[in-house]
Amino acid sequence: MAHSKIEHVAFIGTGIMGAPIAGHILDAGYSLTVYNRSKDKAQGLIDRGATWASSFAEAAAKADVVFTMLGYPTDVEDVYLANDGLLKVAQQGAWLVDLTTSAPGLARDIHDAAEVLGMHAFDCPVTGGQAGAEAGTLTAIAGISEADAAFVAPVLKTFTNKIFYFGGAGKGQAAKLCNQVSLASCMVGMADALALAQQSGLDASQVLQMVGSGMGSSRALTELGPKAAKGDYRPGFFNEHMRKDLSLALAEGQDMDLALPGVETAYTLYDLLCQINGARLGTQALALLYAEEAQAAAAGLDWSVLDIVDEDNPHEECGCGHAHEHNHDAGHECGCNHEHAQGTHCHHHHH
């Protein structure tokens, strides 16, 4: 190994999750270089002593460890595998750690390519959302063994309070998708229960307390249910990222001939929410799909966009009001890498 200890760390992608994570690395005393597409999102870190890099190459040039926290698998592919990507510019013996939730197959490809080039790369998605990133209490889900990760573990520990080692490239991503799959059905359960409580004229917070004290409980219900009940839809985690994660899980399931009906349902609902302007709200905004139109509109949703698209919608069977190939600007595709399964419409009749 080229270095016996870590001196220089680079961090690429200083957004809602990346900036606070990078902050903990900086606070722990590491020399930190940061790069982000828009410099303003890194400004807080620069003000606290991080060095700004104007490109991946500059960020990675001296780094012993490079962390990436990006939006979509396409971003991960570009940053690592493009002609001027990290695998071309990082130094020999460098460790490349991807914190993005991405595709297991892509993580395996990056790991294999890095080994050939004399670098080390592994997937290490995290859970805990923005609050966990800020508090430094994230759970890291690593596609590597604990023994192999020993060199970088001290840096991982600056922003996590749990690390699960799954022992092989891509397995961190696969395990993170298991988390998202479970969470998705819990979110649908929470939203269903809340809607039923409200329509039945019950006190929503009392119902959440009652359900939350027994087997019907979930972290989604106890932590996000109260926010939804009082109309707080601020993001701890964006709907568009939930949609992306669920599309990845469906793609994995499809590759394995494994049906995931809970994910199909949740994906349909989150996709609908993103289409009606809810992409940047928090995942608890799923509850708004059950609300009266005026309440949804007050939160910034617009059901009318569906009526416009449906007239010439080439993806009728998908229940998904846009053509996946076209209607997204570069770098922000739907994150939907699978054929939508058999008739998963959302039968929600809005008012």
N, C-alpha and C positions, 0 to 999 in steps of 0.2 A: 504494500500500500504506500502511495507516494507520501502521505502525510501521517504523522503519528497523532497530530491533533488538529482540530478545525480552527482556522484563523479567519478566513474570509468566507462569508455566506452571501449568496445572491438570491434575491427574491423577485420573481417575475409575475405580475398580476396583483396589484394592490387595491383590489375592490372591497366590497362589503365584508368579505371574509379575509382576504389577503392582507389588507392594511393592518388590522389588529394582530394577526398572527406574526407578521413581520415586526410589529412593535414589540412583542414579547421577546423575539430573537435579539433585537437591538438592546432591550433592557437587560438581557442576560450578559451583555458585554461583548457580543460578537461584532466584528467589523462587517457592516452590512451595505451592500450595493443594491439599489432597487431600479426596476424598469417597469413601466406600465404604458399602455397605448396613449392614455391622456395623463400628462404630467401632474395635473392638479390633484388627482387622486393619491399621488405619492407625496404631495407637498408636506403634509403633517409629519411624515417620516423623515423627509429631508431636513425639516426644521429641527428635528430631534437628533440629527447627526448622521443620518444615512447618506450615502453617496448616490447621486443620480447618475444613471447610465442612459445614453441616448439610443441604445440598441441591445438586443440579446447578446451580441458578440462582446460588447463592452461590459455588460453585466457579468458574463460568465468568465471573462478573460483570466481573472485571478482567483476565482472562487473554488474552494474545496468542496462546498456543497451548494447546489442550485435548487431552489424550491420553485415550483410553478403552481399557481392557483388561477385557472382560466375558466372560461364559460362553458364551452361545448367541446366535444371530441374533435371537431374540425379544427378548433383553435390549438388543441394539444398536438394534433398531427402537424400543423404548420410550425409551431414553435420548436418541436423536436426534430422533425424529419425533413423540413424544407431545406433548400440549398444553403441558406444562411442560418439554418436551425442549430439548436443546442448541440446536437451530435457532431456538427462540423466545427463548432467554435469553443466548446468546453475543453479544459485542459486534461491531459492524461491523468488517470486515477481519480478524476472528479466524481462526486456522487450527485445524481440527478433524481430528485424526489418530486413526483407529481401528486399534488393534493386535490386535484380536480376529480369530480366524479365523472368517470369516462368509461369507455368500452374495455372489457377484459382482454379482448383480442389485440387491441391497440397497445395496451400496457405490455403484453407479451412481446409484441413486435419491437417496441422501444427498448425493452430490457435486452432482448437478443442482439439488436443492433449495437447497443452501447457496449456490451461485453466484447464484441468483435473489435470495437474501436479502442479498447483499453479504458473504458469508463464503466461506471456502475449505475444502473437506473432501476428504480422500483416504484410501484404505484402505492400511494398512501392516502386514499381519500379519508375525509374526517366527518364526524357527525357532532352536532351540538349547536349548529346555527350561529348566527351573528352574536348572540348573547354568550355562547360558549367560547367563541373566538375572542371576544373582548375580555372575558374573565380568565382566559388561558386554561379552560377546563374541557377542551375538546377531547373526543375519543378518536384515536388514530387507528386506521384499519389497514395494516401493512401487508403487501404482497411479497414478503421476504421472511426468512427465519430470524429469530431473535439474535442468534449468534452472528449471522451475516450482517445484521443491521447495527452491530455494536458501535461502529465508528460514528454513525450519525445519531444514535439514540439520545445523546446529551442535548442536541438541538431540538429533537422531537419533544423532549420532556419540557422544554421551555413554554410550550403552548398547549400541552395535553395533560390530562390526569389519568388517562388509561391508554395503553397501546395493546392492540390485539395483533399478534403476528400469525398470518395465515400460510406462511411458508413457501410461496411460489409466485412468480410473476403473474399478474392478472387476478390473483385470488383475493387481493385487497378490494379490487373493483367488484368482483363477484359477491363478496361478503357485504359491501356497502349497498349493492342492489337488493340483497336480502333484507337489509334494514329498511330501504325505501318501500319495498313490497309490503312489508308488515305495516309500516306507517301509513301507507296509502289507504289500506282497508280500514285502519283505525280512524283516519280522517273522515272517510265516508260514513262510518258508524256514528261518529260524533255529529256530523252535519244532519244525518237522518234523525237521530235522537232529538237534536235541538229543534228541528222543524216540527216533529211530532209533538213535542212538549208545547211549543208556541201555539200550534194550531189547536191543541187541546185546552188552551187557556190556563196552562200551568205556569207556575213561577219557574222560569228557565234556570235560574241559579240554584234553586232548591232541587230541581231535577238533576242538574249536573253534580251537586253534592251527594245526592242519593245514589246515583249510578256510579259516581266516582269512589264510593265507599265499598263497592262490591266487585263481583266478577266481571261486570260490564264495563269496568273502568279501563282507561288507557292513558298514557301520557298525553296523547292528542286531546282526549276529553278533559283531563284535569288542568292542563296548561293552556291549551288553545281554545277550548270550549268557552271559558269565561270571556275571553277576548271577543269571540264571535258573538256571544250573547249580548255584549254591550256595544257592539258595532265598531270595535277597534280592529281594523284590517291592515294595520301597518306591518310591513314585512320583517320577519326574523329570517324568512326563507321565501324567495320569490316563487310564485306559481309557475312561471315559465321554466324555472330550474326543476321543479317537481315534475312537470310535464316531460322535460328532457330525460330525467332519471327513469321515469316509468316507461318511456319509449325504449330506453336501453334495456330495461328488464324484459320487456315484451320481445325485443329482438333476440335476446339471449334465450328466452323460453322457446321462441320459434326455431332457433338453431338446434334445440334439444328435443323438439317435438313435445314440449311441455306446455300445457294450457295453464294460464294464470288468470282465471276469471275475475278475481278481485282486482287485479291490476287493470284488466280490460275496462272494468266499470270506472275505476278511479281515473284512468287515462282519458276516457271519454269526457268525464266531468271537468277535469283540469284543462283539457284541450278547449272545451267549450268556454270555460272561464277566461282563458287566454285570448280567445277570439273576440270576446265581447269587452275587451279593454281591461281585463283583470290581470294581465301578465305580470305586472310589477307590484301587485298587492301580495300580502302574506297568504300562506296556504290555508289559514282559517277562513279566508273569504269564500271558500267552497260553500259555506252556509248561505251566501248571497244568491246562489242559484235557486234556492227555495223561497226567496223573499218576494214580496210584492215589487212590482216594477219600479215604483217611486223610491223605495228604499234602496234598490240596486242602483238606480240612477244617482241617488244622493252620494253613493260610495264611488261613483265614477264609471259604472258599467253602462253599456249601451246595447240592449238587445236588438235594436233596429239594424245593426250591421249584418246580422244573419240574414235578414230579409233581402238586403241588397245582393249579397253574395249568392244566395240560393238560386236566383234566376238563371244563372249560367254556371252552376256548380258542377264541375266535372267529377267531383268526388262524392256523389250522392250517397253511395253505400257506406262511406267512411264516417258519416255523421259529423264531418269535420269541414267547416265552411271554407276551406281554401285549398287551392291546388298546391300540393307540397312542393312541386318542382319550381314554381315561379314566384309566388307572392311574398317572398322574404328577401330583405336586402342581405347582401353578403355578410357573412360572419354572424348572422342571426337566423339560421334556418330553424325549422320547426323542431329539430332534434328528433325527428320521427323517422327512424330507420327501418320501419317494418310495414308490411302489408297490414292494414287494419283488419282485425278478425271479423268473422261472420256477423254482420249486422249489429255492431255495437252502437246503436243510436242512443242518444240521451232523450228519453221520452219526457222532456220537461216542457210543458205547455206554458209559455210565459203569457202574462196577462196583457 
